[in-house]
Every structure is written in structure tokens, then in C-alpha cells.
């Protein structure tokens, strides 16, 4: 019997994750097994689930994350494809619980699917978010084509240069991605250095962080909101590139026009 049986709230969360995974594949942002999703589902875990036996041995996280004691996560499986997760989320991901030592996890349901190799990085971010009192529950890593392409230009890697450009392409980007796009220089994927740099960027008040020549990492209240932030930023990147392909540099909105958007929508920047 699945952990989702007779649990409509938990089922709805997993279905939303599956829906987002499908969009990532359709967008071309999740080639092969590219990308990862980790969602804190602790609030949907009832006493019966808490009593379920583990279906894996305790596995070291690689760090002690004290804010995660008692937390439960849904994680995309290692080497699993987003297109498959979209159809069969419990066969291509797993539910894990963090043990009391905050340094190990074990798989509880539905199948012994090993979580993504980037799980330590994702959990480190969630540990930070809980520590700062954030209500963000979802983390998403994906490879949006236009944004990755723009990260190959050193000029766009300077702080907030790309943010301002993307905001200026269409009013909705400033309205719906008001914290802009943080920048992390190229680092080895799955490395502790990349995780630490990502946390520093999130601490600098970004919800979406660009990993140079690699992809983006986004955090939000739920997985669909994280997807939406990446989607609107990448739409602006696409508009910019379409204009350049037509042979001109787009003017973009003026500072005064973007300030008007900030005032009307009560935005943080």
C-alpha cells in the first residue's frame, strides 16, 4: 500500500511535484536525469506514517544539520528522469526522514529509491531556511536553456547586472520575480563549495540563484512557485535573445518604469 493512500493533502503535494517535473521536461530544462527537487513535507506526515519502519539503512548526509530534526522530505531519486517522475512520482522519488542525530536519513516510502546525489546540498539549504524562520518548503534545481546561455557572458555575472536586464524585458518579471537572480561562479556540481555559495546567495535575499554554465537553484513556499520564478526569469532571457537574433539590442524598461512597478506592487526591491 502506498504512503499516499487515504491521505489527500499529502497526495496533492506529491501530485504538484509531479506536475512541475512534467513542465521541466516539456520546457527542455531536464535532459536525461538532469535537475533535482526536494520538498519539506513534514506538515503532511501523520502519526501512522511516523510509525512506519524504514526500508533502508541509515545513510550519512555528510553534515550535521541541526534544524532538520524530525523533518520529512520528498526527494527525486538519483539517476531518475523528470519525465518519469511526472508519471510515477513514487517510483522515481522517495520519502525520507531525518534521524535524531541530524546527520543521517533513512528511506521510509514507497520504494527504496536512493535520493539525488545532490541531497546534502538541498538539505543544507533547507536547514538554513528553517534556521532563519522561512516558510519556504521547496527547492528546485534545473537547467533553463536561455539563462544558462546568458551565464556564459562574463558581463552578466556581475552582481545584479542580469537581474536588471531581465526585469527590464517585461513588467511581469519584476512583479513575479522581485528578488532577481543571484550569481554563483562555476563550481563543481554537487560540491560542498557550491552548496555553501548557494546558501550565501540566498542569505543575500535571492530566491533564484544562477550557477554559472550549469543551471539555477530556486527556493519557494511550494514547488510550483519555485518553478514559476524560474519560468518568468527565463521568459525574459528568451525575449532578450529573440531581440538580439533579430539584429538589435532591446531598449528594456527604464529605471523609472521599473520603479513604478515596484511601487504599485509593493515589491522589496
C-alpha positions, 0 to 999 in steps of 0.5 A: 500500500502506498504512503499516499493512500487515504491521505489527500493533502499529502497526495496533492503535494506529491501530485504538484511535484509531479506536475512541475517535473512534467513542465521541466521536461516539456520546457527542455530544462531536464535532459536525461536525469538532469535537475533535482527537487526536494520538498519539506513535507513534514506538515503532511506526515501523520502519526501512522506514517511516523510509525512506519519502519524504514526500508533502508539503512541509515545513510550519512548526509555528510553534515550535521544539520541541526534544524532538520530534526524530525523533518520529512522530505520528498526527494527525486531519486538519483539517476531518475528522469523528470519525465518519469517522475511526472508519471510515477512520482513514487517510483522515481522519488522517495520519502525520507526522514531525518534521524535524531542525530541530524546527520543521517536519513533513512528511506521510509516510502514507497520504494527504496529509491536512493535520493539525488546525489545532490541531497546534502546540498538541498538539505543544507539549504533547507536547514538554513531556511528553517534556521532563519524562520522561512516558510519556504518548503521547496527547492528546485534545481534545473537547467533553463536553456536561455539563462544558462546561455546568458551565464556564459557572458562574463558581463552578466555575472556581475552582481545584479547586472542580469537581474536588471536586464531581465526585469527590464524585458517585461513588467511581469518579471519584476512583479513575479520575480522581485528578488532577481537572480543571484550569481554563483561562479562555476563550481563543481556540481554537487560540491560542498563549495557550491552548496555553501555559495548557494546558501550565501546567495540566498542569505543575500535575499535571492530566491533564484540563484544562477550557477554559472554554465550549469543551471539555477537553484530556486527556493519557494513556499511550494514547488510550483512557485519555485518553478514559476520564478524560474519560468518568468526569469527565463521568459525574459532571457528568451525575449532578450535573445529573440531581440538580439537574433533579430539584429538589435539590442532591446531598449528594456524598461527604464529605471523609472518604469521599473520603479513604478512597478515596484511601487504599485506592487509593493515589491522589496526591491 
